[in-house]
Each structure stands twice: as structure tokens, then as C-alpha cells.
Amino acid sequence: MTRSTKQHLIEAGLQMLLERGYHGLGLDALLAATGIPKGSFYHHFTDKEDFALQVVDAYMALVHAGLDACLQDRTRPPLARVRGFFELTQQAYREQGYMGCLLGGLGQELSAVSEAFRAKIEACFAAIAARLAACLEEARQRGEIPARRDPRELADLLVDCWEGAALRSRLRRDPASLGAMLDFYLGSVVEPVRGR
């Protein structure tokens, strides 16, 4: 199956946005890297902002595919499924050379200057947290986390902590921050139940 021109641009743009950020992404460089003429770019995208927002949509499709693969695996307990998603994400970061999370990078770069990006990226993080919260609620109902804990608050905190660890991982070009954060977070969530 051959990739469409639009898919080719989005795939190349994803890698370039991870490496260079929004302001470092030149359309001329993108077109040169893909061999696609400018007219074809403007056939699919109104401008650079529209292009980057559609790259975010494509990135989120990958994130949701990872969430589906891990969180819907009913052969594993809920907290193991949550860990599995973040381990899968960590593997993707490793394969990309620890470029980190596209959402976190663009959010830091653009949220203060573009309401469109601020709203889009916040909605993406909220969607990820909602998926995690559903799995954490299952863990709470099974007694794997304390009944008094709010799964949505736990999910929001997990996303926040992961994004900070992803930034440190990118700065260091090392996965240690990601693993340490995940161990600490999941250990602190389940420890009160295990300690009974």
C-alpha cells in the first residue's frame, strides 16, 4: 500500500517537529526532504499551523493505538496495563533518539503564543488522562489502589509527571528519568493497599 502525499508530509513533519520544534520547521526543508512540490502542500494544508495541527492529530492516532493495545488487554491487571502503555511509549522515545513527547514539546514552545495550539494540546492531554482514568477506576474497584483515591486526579498527575520525566529524558538523552518516575508513581499509588 502506497502512502498518499498527505501521509508522506505528515510522517516527515512529525519527525521534523520532534527534532526541530515548530519554529525550527521550515516548509522549504520539509518539501525538500519529501520531494513534494509546494502546490501539493497547499492542496492539503492551508498553512504551516494547519499542517502542524494535523500532525498532532496523526500523533494522537498513534497514542490512542498504543492506549488501545495496552489498556484493552484484559489478560493483565489494570495497573500492569497502565505500566505497559508507558513502557511502550518509552520504547518509542528510545527508537526516536529520545526526542520526547511531541505534545509536550509543542506545548512548551507554543502555548503562550498560540491559542489554537494551547487548546489542542490540552485537549490531547485530557483525552489521554481520561483513558488512563478509566483503567485506574478499574484498578480502584478491584482494590489495587485505595478506594478514597480519585482515578481522574491520579490520571492527570500521571500525565503531568510523565511529561516532566519525558523532558528530562530528552535533555539527558537517557531513559532513566522515565523509568524512575513510573516506578515511583506506581509504587506510591499501590503501596497503601499492598501494605495492609
Helices and strands as residue ranges (DSSP letters): H 5-24, H 27-34, H 38-44, H 48-71, H 78-95, H 102-110, H 115-141, H 151-172, H 176-194
